[in-house]
Amino acid sequence: MGNSFSMHRRSAFITLGLVFAFAAGCVYYTTQLNLDYNFQAFFPLGDPDLEYYDQFTEWFENDNDYLLIGIRNEAGVFQSDFLARADSFSSFLATLPEVVSVNSPTQARQLVIGPLGPVQVPYLHWDDPARLPADSQRVFQTEVLLGNSFSEDGKAIAIFLNHTQFLSNEKGEVLVDQIEASLPGFGFDEVHIAGKAKAQAEYIYLMQGELVGFLLASFCLVVVFLAITYRSWFGVSIPMLVVGLGVLGIMGIMGALGKDLDLMMVMLPTIMFVVGMSDVVHILTKYIEELRLGMAKEEALRTTLKEVGLATFLTSLTTALGFFTLYLSNIIPIRDFGLYTAIGVFTAFVMAFTVLPSFLILMKQPVVVTRTQNMRVWNRVLRGLFRGVLKYRFQIITAYGVLFLLSLCGVSKVEIDSLLLEDISKNNPLKADFDFFDKTFGGTRPFEMSVAVTDSTGSLFELENLQDLDQLHVYLQTEYGADNLMSPLVWVKSIMQALNGGNVADYRIPANENELSQVNRYLTRLLRREGASSLLAMEGQMGRITGKMPDIGSKLSLEAKERMDVWMEGALTGNLQARLTGTSLLIDKNNEYLANNMFEGLAIAFAIISLIAGAMFKSMRMILITLVSNIIPLLMVAAIMGFTGISLKLSTSIIFTIAFGIAVDDTIHFMSKLRIEVGREKSLLYALKRTFLHTGKAIIITSAILGVGFLILLFSSFGGTFYIGLLVGLTLLFALVIELTLLPVLILWFFKRRERIIPKRKQLA
């Protein structure tokens, strides 16, 4: 064959040889991929609060390098045998690698200052059962212990384990495994473990299962669809091989570039498997159609590439750009997901237009060409559907108008909100562990705040600053919801209590300068012995308030922060400045960027689609038709979110740009075919009918594969992945219905003659 669209056998062999050599390299690099989950990667880049938190960790420490171990004893924790086992367990924990310190209730001490100086008195005398009743009374009267180390019902204790900072996933998993393996030997009634290391280990375990499970499910799904559609081994094996090479290609590229599979990337192979099938189905369907019209194999291939080549390139472009707009995000995992998926879309496009034509050249004419019964069924169904659309065009316009208004109502109900562990299923044991601490020990959500004096010569331990700090503590506990608070104020109150014989009522700040001077006599010595670096910095001018709180969601947390900021402006004297920080705040602030990123991405996608439609038809009306037919599915899904209470969050915010980029593919294929038919001197109605019949089958098949392919993600253990599958799948199915009903009606509504769609000088012979 002599033109650019033909491919003789030699070039086909060369092409396949190069592709399979590339695939061999990809196999190697795919084996280098690792699973990784680092929740800190989800912090927003360039945010001032992130920069401040980085400085905060240099002053003090990271706020997530710990494990909480809750132990429940149904008979009550003030039992000598139970406390002995808990103490042995605490001692064992201290021997484990990567463990920095262990704070156990069995080893807690109270400071008492007597005539002979300060001494540390155990809170619990677990080796003397006769003293435990009195010990329990003292525990229930001690603010720093109740709700922190001991549950309020007296049936559980919490051990705080501090491990090496920024512990890797592998070492964190080993640490958790060692702890869990030791538990049977201590015979506890009930044990719960929570913390970053435990969560990351569980996430990676789930990601491993889902990576394999989703690939197998999508493979089986596509095989079933292809078998039903083409009813031949040719129609199944060749598309599967082409798409498989595309998936392997992007996985190999990721491996070569050192990109690991994180929580977002684990969806990529499944998405690429179903998205990559779209190009193949359009090419193969058109090729078989031309063969059935009596064309020779090479001529049929040339016609196929000519008529669907541009449209397929444009659909790949819009899909890739839909994903690539995620690169505007401030969150690294979302940026990487958008970038690599966009690369994967074009990898699939290249495979479809190199590997598939090469196989078609080298293979004999497929037997499926002679099976016309399937074609007649499709034509009968599509003709009936087209007649129905024409007959009920006014009802269709009215129905979508009502649906549009209802969608706007639902969209107004969408709220931005997220929980730290909402990705985990309610039935997952990890969720139960974190819920246990939320209900029993004030939560697992880290609370971090810095406090600093504004006077360069001042100190946090001046009486006025201590009074402000005490007010702040009270507000945080009673209004903000933080609990288990530790700060330099706790040291001062503990010394005051110690100076008064350990009297619970004297756990307070000094009442005057005289009492403060007594506290200062012991404060320096105490801080030197305890090590103040975790709560005090800059020679006493900077302090840290750290604690825990329940996971109430980002919406309520940010609202509480706003109220607290207003309160601090009026309540603090001005010599003390406090600033909320920590990983929890940064995760909450992600939502501030989500809406902006989403609208920016959609605006770019709308602009690109407008340019494509404008270039094809030179008509503002066609641009409007294209946008309307693809915006309505997005509004419908957003309305479902609003009416059902699905919040806009990290996972759901990305579905709109993804779904729009994919859904518009059908519109481009439809419009491209319409442009060709109109250019052949046919009436608008006849051209529209031909377009409907010739593109309908491929549009239905690809949309069904894509929609159901995304719905596979409903079986995910992660809430975010579940909602991506549900909402993108619904968007694509809604878009399919609109393409086959509303789009033809809009074209007939806005255009009366074909000349208005394409000027005569542009018509095709």
Solvent accessible surface area in square Angstrom, and as a share of the most:
residue,aa,sasa,rsa
1,M,69,0.31
2,G,88,0.84
3,N,66,0.34
4,S,107,0.69
5,F,89,0.37
6,S,18,0.12
7,M,40,0.18
8,H,98,0.44
9,R,131,0.48
10,R,178,0.65
11,S,33,0.21
12,A,0,0.00
13,F,118,0.49
14,I,92,0.47
15,T,28,0.16
16,L,15,0.08
17,G,42,0.41
18,L,123,0.61
19,V,17,0.10
20,F,86,0.36
21,A,67,0.52
22,F,88,0.37
23,A,9,0.07
24,A,66,0.51
25,G,32,0.30
26,C,6,0.03
27,V,79,0.45
28,Y,127,0.48
29,Y,91,0.34
30,T,37,0.22
31,T,96,0.56
32,Q,88,0.39
33,L,25,0.12
34,N,92,0.47
35,L,36,0.18
36,D,43,0.22
37,Y,22,0.09
38,N,62,0.32
39,F,29,0.12
40,Q,32,0.14
41,A,31,0.24
42,F,15,0.06
43,F,13,0.05
44,P,0,0.00
45,L,63,0.32
46,G,66,0.64
47,D,1,0.00
48,P,88,0.55
49,D,23,0.12
50,L,25,0.13
51,E,112,0.50
52,Y,40,0.15
53,Y,7,0.02
54,D,74,0.38
55,Q,69,0.30
56,F,0,0.00
57,T,26,0.15
58,E,133,0.60
59,W,66,0.23
60,F,19,0.08
61,E,39,0.18
62,N,5,0.03
63,D,6,0.03
64,N,13,0.07
65,D,5,0.02
66,Y,12,0.04
67,L,0,0.00
68,L,15,0.07
69,I,0,0.00
70,G,0,0.00
71,I,0,0.00
72,R,48,0.17
73,N,13,0.07
74,E,95,0.42
75,A,78,0.60
76,G,12,0.12
77,V,0,0.00
78,F,33,0.14
79,Q,79,0.35
80,S,33,0.21
81,D,95,0.49
82,F,2,0.01
83,L,0,0.00
84,A,35,0.27
85,R,63,0.23
86,A,0,0.00
87,D,25,0.13
88,S,60,0.39
89,F,0,0.00
90,S,1,0.01
91,S,55,0.36
92,F,66,0.28
93,L,0,0.00
94,A,60,0.47
95,T,103,0.60
96,L,16,0.08
97,P,84,0.53
98,E,53,0.24
99,V,22,0.13
100,V,101,0.58
101,S,48,0.31
102,V,22,0.13
103,N,92,0.47
104,S,7,0.05
105,P,2,0.01
106,T,5,0.03
107,Q,72,0.32
108,A,22,0.17
109,R,117,0.43
110,Q,12,0.05
111,L,18,0.09
112,V,33,0.19
113,I,16,0.08
114,G,31,0.30
115,P,147,0.92
116,L,180,0.89
117,G,17,0.16
118,P,30,0.19
119,V,77,0.44
120,Q,72,0.32
121,V,44,0.25
122,P,41,0.26
123,Y,13,0.05
124,L,5,0.03
125,H,26,0.12
126,W,68,0.24
127,D,112,0.58
128,D,54,0.28
129,P,82,0.51
130,A,89,0.69
131,R,117,0.43
132,L,8,0.04
133,P,84,0.53
134,A,65,0.51
135,D,6,0.03
136,S,18,0.12
137,Q,122,0.54
138,R,59,0.22
139,V,0,0.00
140,F,79,0.33
141,Q,110,0.49
142,T,10,0.06
143,E,99,0.45
144,V,40,0.23
145,L,12,0.06
146,L,54,0.27
147,G,8,0.08
148,N,46,0.24
149,S,21,0.13
150,F,1,0.00
151,S,1,0.01
152,E,132,0.59
153,D,80,0.42
154,G,7,0.07
155,K,71,0.30
156,A,0,0.00
157,I,0,0.00
158,A,8,0.07
159,I,0,0.00
160,F,57,0.24
161,L,0,0.00
162,N,28,0.14
163,H,1,0.00
164,T,55,0.32
165,Q,76,0.34
166,F,124,0.52
167,L,15,0.07
168,S,50,0.32
169,N,22,0.11
170,E,119,0.53
171,K,109,0.46
172,G,3,0.02
173,E,75,0.34
174,V,84,0.48
175,L,2,0.01
176,V,4,0.02
177,D,75,0.39
178,Q,63,0.28
179,I,0,0.00
180,E,67,0.30
181,A,80,0.62
182,S,21,0.14
183,L,30,0.15
184,P,111,0.70
185,G,74,0.71
186,F,37,0.15
187,G,49,0.47
188,F,26,0.11
189,D,85,0.44
190,E,62,0.28
191,V,36,0.21
192,H,24,0.11
193,I,5,0.03
194,A,0,0.00
195,G,6,0.06
196,K,18,0.08
197,A,4,0.03
198,K,25,0.11
199,A,12,0.09
200,Q,10,0.05
201,A,17,0.13
202,E,36,0.16
203,Y,5,0.02
204,I,18,0.09
205,Y,149,0.57
206,L,24,0.12
207,M,0,0.00
208,Q,91,0.40
209,G,48,0.46
210,E,15,0.07
211,L,30,0.15
212,V,89,0.51
213,G,34,0.33
214,F,10,0.04
215,L,52,0.26
216,L,109,0.54
217,A,38,0.30
218,S,0,0.00
219,F,96,0.40
220,C,74,0.44
221,L,28,0.14
222,V,0,0.00
223,V,42,0.24
224,V,80,0.46
225,F,46,0.19
226,L,0,0.00
227,A,42,0.33
228,I,111,0.56
229,T,8,0.05
230,Y,5,0.02
231,R,141,0.52
232,S,20,0.13
233,W,170,0.60
234,F,6,0.02
235,G,0,0.00
236,V,26,0.15
237,S,45,0.29
238,I,11,0.06
239,P,0,0.00
240,M,18,0.08
241,L,67,0.34
242,V,2,0.01
243,V,4,0.02
244,G,28,0.27
245,L,12,0.06
246,G,1,0.01
247,V,15,0.08
248,L,42,0.21
249,G,1,0.01
250,I,0,0.00
251,M,15,0.07
252,G,2,0.02
253,I,44,0.22
254,M,0,0.00
255,G,11,0.11
256,A,54,0.42
257,L,118,0.59
258,G,62,0.59
259,K,34,0.14
260,D,50,0.26
261,L,5,0.03
262,D,14,0.07
263,L,14,0.07
264,M,9,0.04
265,M,0,0.00
266,V,0,0.00
267,M,2,0.01
268,L,0,0.00
269,P,0,0.00
270,T,3,0.02
271,I,0,0.00
272,M,2,0.01
273,F,15,0.06
274,V,1,0.01
275,V,12,0.07
276,G,3,0.02
277,M,1,0.00
278,S,12,0.08
279,D,10,0.05
280,V,1,0.01
281,V,0,0.00
282,H,10,0.05
283,I,0,0.00
284,L,0,0.00
285,T,13,0.07
286,K,20,0.08
287,Y,1,0.00
288,I,6,0.03
289,E,29,0.13
290,E,8,0.04
291,L,9,0.04
292,R,47,0.17
293,L,126,0.63
294,G,65,0.63
295,M,65,0.29
296,A,69,0.54
297,K,51,0.22
298,E,77,0.35
299,E,65,0.29
300,A,0,0.00
301,L,2,0.01
302,R,58,0.21
303,T,22,0.13
304,T,0,0.00
305,L,21,0.10
306,K,142,0.60
307,E,25,0.11
308,V,17,0.10
309,G,13,0.13
310,L,104,0.52
311,A,3,0.02
312,T,0,0.00
313,F,81,0.34
314,L,21,0.11
315,T,4,0.02
316,S,4,0.02
317,L,46,0.23
318,T,4,0.02
319,T,2,0.01
320,A,4,0.03
321,L,43,0.21
322,G,1,0.01
323,F,1,0.00
324,F,86,0.36
325,T,8,0.04
326,L,13,0.06
327,Y,80,0.31
328,L,77,0.38
329,S,7,0.04
330,N,39,0.20
331,I,0,0.00
332,I,70,0.36
333,P,3,0.02
334,I,2,0.01
335,R,61,0.22
336,D,28,0.15
337,F,0,0.00
338,G,0,0.00
339,L,52,0.26
340,Y,20,0.08
341,T,0,0.00
342,A,9,0.07
343,I,61,0.31
344,G,0,0.00
345,V,5,0.03
346,F,64,0.27
347,T,17,0.10
348,A,8,0.06
349,F,32,0.13
350,V,79,0.45
351,M,9,0.04
352,A,0,0.00
353,F,40,0.17
354,T,39,0.23
355,V,0,0.00
356,L,0,0.00
357,P,1,0.00
358,S,0,0.00
359,F,34,0.14
360,L,3,0.02
361,I,8,0.04
362,L,34,0.17
363,M,41,0.18
364,K,182,0.77
365,Q,89,0.39
366,P,9,0.05
367,V,94,0.54
368,V,4,0.03
369,V,10,0.06
370,T,97,0.56
371,R,105,0.38
372,T,49,0.28
373,Q,120,0.53
374,N,19,0.10
375,M,58,0.26
376,R,131,0.48
377,V,59,0.34
378,W,49,0.17
379,N,49,0.25
380,R,151,0.55
381,V,85,0.49
382,L,1,0.01
383,R,97,0.35
384,G,32,0.31
385,L,63,0.31
386,F,8,0.03
387,R,151,0.55
388,G,25,0.24
389,V,3,0.02
390,L,38,0.19
391,K,145,0.61
392,Y,101,0.38
393,R,74,0.27
394,F,136,0.57
395,Q,104,0.46
396,I,25,0.13
397,I,46,0.23
398,T,88,0.51
399,A,60,0.46
400,Y,28,0.11
401,G,35,0.33
402,V,81,0.46
403,L,58,0.29
404,F,78,0.32
405,L,118,0.59
406,L,99,0.49
407,S,3,0.02
408,L,79,0.39
409,C,64,0.38
410,G,0,0.00
411,V,51,0.30
412,S,91,0.59
413,K,108,0.46
414,V,41,0.24
415,E,95,0.43
416,I,65,0.33
417,D,38,0.20
418,S,17,0.11
419,L,70,0.35
420,L,55,0.27
421,L,21,0.11
422,E,50,0.22
423,D,30,0.16
424,I,6,0.03
425,S,45,0.29
426,K,180,0.76
427,N,142,0.73
428,N,15,0.08
429,P,100,0.63
430,L,3,0.01
431,K,35,0.15
432,A,51,0.39
433,D,15,0.08
434,F,24,0.10
435,D,49,0.26
436,F,21,0.09
437,F,0,0.00
438,D,37,0.19
439,K,174,0.74
440,T,28,0.17
441,F,5,0.02
442,G,18,0.18
443,G,1,0.01
444,T,14,0.08
445,R,9,0.03
446,P,12,0.07
447,F,5,0.02
448,E,4,0.02
449,M,0,0.00
450,S,3,0.02
451,V,0,0.00
452,A,24,0.18
453,V,16,0.09
454,T,67,0.39
455,D,66,0.34
456,S,94,0.61
457,T,120,0.70
458,G,7,0.07
459,S,32,0.20
460,L,1,0.00
461,F,24,0.10
462,E,70,0.32
463,L,25,0.12
464,E,87,0.39
465,N,0,0.00
466,L,1,0.00
467,Q,78,0.35
468,D,2,0.01
469,L,1,0.00
470,D,31,0.16
471,Q,81,0.36
472,L,0,0.00
473,H,12,0.05
474,V,80,0.46
475,Y,29,0.11
476,L,0,0.00
477,Q,66,0.29
478,T,95,0.55
479,E,114,0.51
480,Y,14,0.05
481,G,34,0.33
482,A,1,0.01
483,D,57,0.30
484,N,23,0.12
485,L,12,0.06
486,M,65,0.29
487,S,0,0.00
488,P,0,0.00
489,L,1,0.00
490,V,13,0.07
491,W,25,0.09
492,V,0,0.00
493,K,25,0.11
494,S,32,0.20
495,I,0,0.00
496,M,4,0.02
497,Q,13,0.06
498,A,0,0.00
499,L,47,0.24
500,N,64,0.33
501,G,58,0.56
502,G,14,0.14
503,N,74,0.38
504,V,53,0.30
505,A,82,0.64
506,D,22,0.11
507,Y,36,0.14
508,R,74,0.27
509,I,26,0.13
510,P,1,0.01
511,A,72,0.56
512,N,69,0.35
513,E,112,0.50
514,N,101,0.52
515,E,35,0.16
516,L,10,0.05
517,S,56,0.36
518,Q,65,0.29
519,V,0,0.00
520,N,64,0.33
521,R,165,0.60
522,Y,30,0.11
523,L,10,0.05
524,T,84,0.49
525,R,113,0.41
526,L,15,0.07
527,L,23,0.11
528,R,174,0.63
529,R,131,0.48
530,E,96,0.43
531,G,42,0.40
532,A,22,0.17
533,S,85,0.55
534,S,41,0.26
535,L,11,0.06
536,L,25,0.13
537,A,15,0.12
538,M,99,0.44
539,E,176,0.79
540,G,7,0.06
541,Q,39,0.17
542,M,12,0.05
543,G,0,0.00
544,R,11,0.04
545,I,0,0.00
546,T,23,0.13
547,G,4,0.03
548,K,23,0.10
549,M,4,0.02
550,P,47,0.29
551,D,37,0.19
552,I,64,0.32
553,G,0,0.00
554,S,1,0.01
555,K,67,0.28
556,L,92,0.46
557,S,3,0.02
558,L,34,0.17
559,E,62,0.28
560,A,7,0.05
561,K,48,0.20
562,E,114,0.51
563,R,139,0.51
564,M,0,0.00
565,D,47,0.24
566,V,108,0.62
567,W,67,0.23
568,M,21,0.09
569,E,148,0.66
570,G,71,0.68
571,A,28,0.22
572,L,18,0.09
573,T,78,0.45
574,G,50,0.48
575,N,34,0.17
576,L,4,0.02
577,Q,117,0.52
578,A,20,0.15
579,R,96,0.35
580,L,15,0.08
581,T,6,0.04
582,G,2,0.02
583,T,2,0.01
584,S,6,0.04
585,L,7,0.03
586,L,1,0.00
587,I,36,0.18
588,D,4,0.02
589,K,25,0.11
590,N,6,0.03
591,N,6,0.03
592,E,92,0.41
593,Y,46,0.18
594,L,5,0.02
595,A,20,0.15
596,N,89,0.46
597,N,23,0.12
598,M,20,0.09
599,F,127,0.53
600,E,85,0.38
601,G,1,0.01
602,L,19,0.10
603,A,58,0.45
604,I,69,0.35
605,A,6,0.04
606,F,52,0.22
607,A,52,0.40
608,I,31,0.16
609,I,4,0.02
610,S,24,0.16
611,L,131,0.65
612,I,17,0.09
613,A,7,0.06
614,G,15,0.15
615,A,67,0.52
616,M,22,0.10
617,F,5,0.02
618,K,133,0.56
619,S,16,0.10
620,M,150,0.67
621,R,91,0.33
622,M,1,0.00
623,I,25,0.13
624,L,86,0.43
625,I,1,0.00
626,T,4,0.03
627,L,31,0.16
628,V,51,0.29
629,S,0,0.00
630,N,1,0.00
631,I,50,0.25
632,I,12,0.06
633,P,0,0.00
634,L,10,0.05
635,L,33,0.17
636,M,27,0.12
637,V,0,0.00
638,A,11,0.09
639,A,6,0.05
640,I,52,0.26
641,M,1,0.01
642,G,9,0.09
643,F,110,0.46
644,T,90,0.52
645,G,64,0.61
646,I,20,0.10
647,S,19,0.13
648,L,13,0.06
649,K,17,0.07
650,L,43,0.21
651,S,12,0.08
652,T,0,0.00
653,S,5,0.03
654,I,5,0.03
655,I,0,0.00
656,F,12,0.05
657,T,2,0.01
658,I,1,0.00
659,A,0,0.00
660,F,1,0.00
661,G,2,0.02
662,I,3,0.02
663,A,4,0.03
664,V,0,0.00
665,D,11,0.06
666,D,12,0.06
667,T,0,0.00
668,I,5,0.03
669,H,10,0.04
670,F,1,0.00
671,M,6,0.02
672,S,10,0.07
673,K,19,0.08
674,L,0,0.00
675,R,62,0.23
676,I,23,0.12
677,E,0,0.00
678,V,0,0.00
679,G,0,0.00
680,R,84,0.30
681,E,116,0.52
682,K,44,0.19
683,S,68,0.44
684,L,10,0.05
685,L,87,0.43
686,Y,104,0.40
687,A,0,0.00
688,L,0,0.00
689,K,69,0.29
690,R,71,0.26
691,T,0,0.00
692,F,0,0.00
693,L,21,0.10
694,H,42,0.19
695,T,15,0.09
696,G,1,0.01
697,K,25,0.10
698,A,5,0.04
699,I,0,0.00
700,I,40,0.20
701,I,6,0.03
702,T,2,0.01
703,S,4,0.03
704,A,20,0.16
705,I,1,0.00
706,L,11,0.06
707,G,0,0.00
708,V,50,0.28
709,G,0,0.00
710,F,2,0.01
711,L,40,0.20
712,I,16,0.08
713,L,1,0.00
714,L,56,0.28
715,F,171,0.71
716,S,14,0.09
717,S,38,0.24
718,F,1,0.01
719,G,19,0.18
720,G,5,0.05
721,T,5,0.03
722,F,71,0.30
723,Y,54,0.21
724,I,2,0.01
725,G,0,0.00
726,L,40,0.20
727,L,0,0.00
728,V,0,0.00
729,G,0,0.00
730,L,42,0.21
731,T,0,0.00
732,L,6,0.03
733,L,54,0.27
734,F,45,0.19
735,A,1,0.01
736,L,23,0.11
737,V,81,0.47
738,I,2,0.01
739,E,0,0.00
740,L,13,0.06
741,T,25,0.14
742,L,5,0.02
743,L,0,0.00
744,P,0,0.00
745,V,1,0.01
746,L,17,0.08
747,I,0,0.00
748,L,22,0.11
749,W,121,0.43
750,F,60,0.25
751,F,2,0.01
752,K,141,0.60
753,R,127,0.46
754,R,27,0.10
755,E,54,0.24
756,R,108,0.39
757,I,1,0.00
758,I,2,0.01
759,P,41,0.26
760,K,138,0.59
761,R,200,0.73
762,K,85,0.36
763,Q,28,0.12
764,L,69,0.34
765,A,139,1.07
